[in-house]
Amino acid sequence: MRRPVVLITGASGEIGHGLITRLAADGARPILTLDLKALDPELRRLVAREFVGSILDRTVLERILSEFEIDLIFHLAALLSTRGEFTPVTAHRVNVEGTLNLLEFAQHERQSHGRPVALLYPSSIAAYGLPDLATKSRVRKVREDDFNQPSTMYGCNKLYAESLGRYYSRHYKQLSSEAVSGRVDFRCVRFPGLISAVTVPSGGTSDYAPEMIHAAAEGNGYACFVREDTRIPFMAMPDGVEALLRLAAAPAGSLTRQVYNVGAFAPSAGEIRSLVVKAFPAANITFEPDLKRQGILDTWPGDVDDTAARRDWGFAPKYGLEAAFSDYLIPTIRDRYRKA
């Protein structure tokens, strides 16, 4: 029997970097990756096979299906929120049609090898849509099933992809005579803003936090594109990677839902600025809100209720606000520019 392997789509992105490193260190499964962009050399040496291609290309997926036995998929490939507003049709193709392709791939893999296939899917707080700032202030922590009325194409894509995952997990071909036992094991984490110290921010709607740090570390001024009072939940990237791995390892019987909120800290943009200035006293950070991106952020929760994740699979972030900055973000990013 061939040794089961793990497949990571969108592997060259921010989450992929940390996930590949953790999985390689664990050594439990060989790693396959699929991305439009080739991996950096330091990541490439950690994987068994790298495929450069699109999740929309079924030929590539069929090739992987024919050559490997996959029992775990981390589907990270996506077109993010800000870019999605400029190219909504492309965003839909990548985020929805691409996810549908991966769900079909996972189902075919299960049928081909007769083994359960788990698909781990990172969703986003963009799936929420609060109607106004008064509601955002009143609600405080939002639960998974509340305010699911997103205001961006990315959020719409993520919310629909969650529904597709539920369908493939619970109802796939329910009217067909074809056997449906052992459907895709779809598990989803609805992430807050993720902040990585290792990768450079790529212009996402929540990237004002890491952009502040990078600008300060480089000695550059930074005009933050949100109001000082803007508040959304965040998480340090290592905790995001740990959440995916912990959910993947959880016994199916312990899970009471398929989509889980996770969160760690929820500072205002002004509080983030204060932490950055504390570390870099010469930092010049101002606030010049971009009305369009500010409008999006105002519909996202100020914080999330992640009680279910903590109860069902032991989610417990290592980094609170102070530790995320003092122990992880600031020293790593500062060292990056010292070496540059």
N, C-alpha and C positions, 0 to 999 in steps of 0.2 A: 504493500500500500504506500502511495506517495505521502510524504509528510505534509500535513496541512500548513498553509501559509496565510499571512495577513496581507490584504491589499489596502493601500492608502491612495485615494485620489486627491488631487490638489496638494500633493506632498511637498511642493516647494514653498508653500505659503507659511504664514507665521505659526499656525498650530502644527503644521507638518514638521517643522524643524524640531520642535520639542518632542513630538510624538515619536519620530524616527529614533531620536537619541535614546529615549526611554525604552522603547521596544527592543532596540539593538542591545542595550545593556542587560535587559532581562534575558534575551536569547531564547525565549520559548518557541518562537516561530520565525522562519525566514520571512523577510519583508519584500513585497513587490510594491512599486510606486507607479502612478500614472499622473502625468501633468503635461500641460502644453509647454512648460518651461523645464529645461534640464536641471537636475539637482546640482547644488554646489558640490565641489569635489569632496569636502569633508563629510557631507551626507551620503554621497554616492557610494563611498567605500563601506557604508554600514548596511546597504541593501543588497539582496540577492539578485534582483533584476529590476531595471528601470525601463519603463515604457514612456516615450515622449509622444503624446497624442491627446486627443480630446475625448471626454466622456460622451460626446455626441456621436462619436465614430463607433458604430456597432462592430465594425470589422476588427478594431483593436480589442474590444471587449470579448468578442468571440475567440480571438487568438489566445487571450489570457485564459478563457474558459477551457479551451482545448488542451492547454499545456500544464495547468496547475489545478490543485485541489484547494480551494479557498473556503475557510470556515469563519473568517472574521474580516469585515470591511469597515474602514473608517472613511466615510464619504465627505471629504473636506472641500472638494472643488466647488467654487461658487463665484459669481460676479457680485461684488459687494454693493452696499447701499448707495453711496454717492454716485458711483459710475452708473449704477442701474437706473438712476433718474434721468441720465442723459441718453441711455440706450435701453429703454424698457423692453423692447422686443427681444433684443439679445439677452438681456437679463432673464427673461422668461424662458428662453430656449436653454440657457445654461443651467439655471437654478431649478426649473421644473422638468423640462424634457430630459436633462442630464440625470436628475434624480430618478425619474421614471426608468431610464435605461439601467441605472444601477440596481433598482429594485427588481427589474426583470432579470438582470444578470444574476442577482443573488438567488432568485427563485429557480432559475435554470441550473445554477450550481448545486442547489439543494436536491433537485430532481436527478441530476446527473450522478452525484456521488452518494446520495442517500444520507447526507449528514446535515444537521442543523447549520444554518448560516446566520450569523448575527451581523446586522448593519447598524453601525453607530453613526448618528447624524447630528451635527452641530447646527442647531437653530439659533435664534437671536431674539433679543428684546424688541427688535424691529417688528416682530409679529404682533406687538401690542399697538393700540392706538387710543390714548386717552383724549377725551373731547376738549379739555381746556385745562389751564394751569390751576384753577380752583379745585378741580377734581383730582389732579395730580397731587396737590398739596394735602388734600383731605384723605386720600386713600392710603398714602404712605407705601405699604408693601402690597404688590399686586400678585394675585394667585394665577396659576396657569390658565384657568378657564375664563378669566375675566378680561374684558376690554380687548378681545381679539378682533379688532377693526383697524388693521395697519394703514398707514398713510403713505407708504412708499411701495414701489414695485418689488423691491427686495423683501420687505415685510410680507407682502401678499404671497410672493413665491415661497417663502419659508413656511408660512402658515398652511398653504396648500400642500407643500411637500410633507409636512407633518401628517396631514390627512391621508395622503397617498401611502405613507408608511403604515398608518393604522389599517388601511384597507388591505395591503399586502400581508399584514400580520394576522388580521382577524377574518377577512371576508373574501380573500382571493378566490375567484371562480366559484362563488358560493352556489350558483345555479347550474354548474357543470357537473357531469358525471365523473370527471377526472378527480382522482384522489387529491385532497388538499391538506392532509395531515402534515404537520411539521412545516407550516408556512414560514416566511422570512421572520426572523426574530429582530424586529425593528425597535431600536432604543434611541431616544433623542434627548439631548441636553440643550436647553434654551439658555444660551450664554448671555451675560452682560457684556459691556465693553471689555475686551481683553487687552492687557498691556504687556508687551514683551520687551525685555532688556536686550535681546539678542538680535532681533530683526528691526529694520527701519520702518516706521509707520508708512502706510501706503495710501493715505488720503481718505480713510474711512470717516464716517460721520462722528464716531466717538474718538477719533485719533487726536483730538486737541490735547488730551492728557499726555501721551508719549511725545507729541510734538513739542510741548513745553520743555520737557526734560532734554530732548536732543538739541533744541535750539540753545538752551542755557549751557549745556556741556560743550557745545561748539563755540560759545561766546557770541552767538547771534541774538538779535532782538526777535521777539515773536509777538505777533498780533493775533490773539486768540479769537477764533471765529464764533464764540458763544458769549452770552452774558455771564457775568461773574456769579450770578445765583443759579446757574444751570446745574441741575443735579440728575445724574443717572448712576446705576450700579456699575461697578468695575470689578475686575479680578486679575491677579497676576497670572501670566501665562503658565507657569509651572502648576498652579492649582487648576487651570483649565485642562491641561493635559492629564493631570491626576484624576479629574472628574470623569473624563472619557474612559480612562483605563479602569477606574473603579466600577463604573456602570457596566462596562463590558464584562467584568468578572463577576458581577452580582448574579446569584442564582435566580432563575426566572420566577420561581415561586415567591420571592421576596418583593417583587415589583408590583405595585398597585396601579401604576399608570405607565404610559409609554413616552410621555413628554414631561420633562422635569426642569423646573427653574433651578438655577444655581446662582449664588451671589457671594460676595465677600465684603465689600465696603462701598459706600455710596456718598462720596464727598461732593461738595459743590466745586465748580471750576475755580472759585476764589480760594477754597481750601487747598486745592491742588497747587495753585500758584504759590501759596504760602510755603508749602513743603519744598517746592523747587527753589524758591528764593532762599530758604533756610540753608539748602545745600550749596547753592550758587549765589552768593550775596550780590554779585554784579549783574545778575540776570535782569533783562529788560523785557517784562511781559506785560502787555496791555490787552485790553478787551475791545475788539471791533467786530461785533456780531454780524454774521452773514445771515440775512433774513430767511433765506430758504433753508439752510441747514439748521438754523435756530428753530424754525418752525417744525422741522422733523423731530428734533430732540425734545421739544416741548410735549410731543405726543408719547414719548417713551416714559416708562415708570421712573419715579425717583428712587425706587428700590423694589426688590422682588421678595416674595415669600417662598423660601426654598425648604420648607418644613418636610415635604414629601421626600426630597432627595436625602436629607439628613436622616430621616427615619428608615427609609427603605434600603438604602445601600451605603449608609455611613459617610455621606459627603461631609467633609470638614476641612475647609480651606486652611492652609498653613499661614497665609499672609493676610493680616489685617492691614489697614491703611498705613499706619506708621511703619510696620515691618516691611511692607511691600516696597516702600520708597527707600528706607534706610538700609535694608539688608539685601535687597535684590535689584531694584531699578537704578538707583543713584550710583552705587559703586560699579556696577557692570557697564552702564552707559558712560560714566566718567572715564573708565579704563579704556573703553573703545576709542575715545577721541584722544586720549593720551598717546595711544599707539599709532594713531593715524599720521 
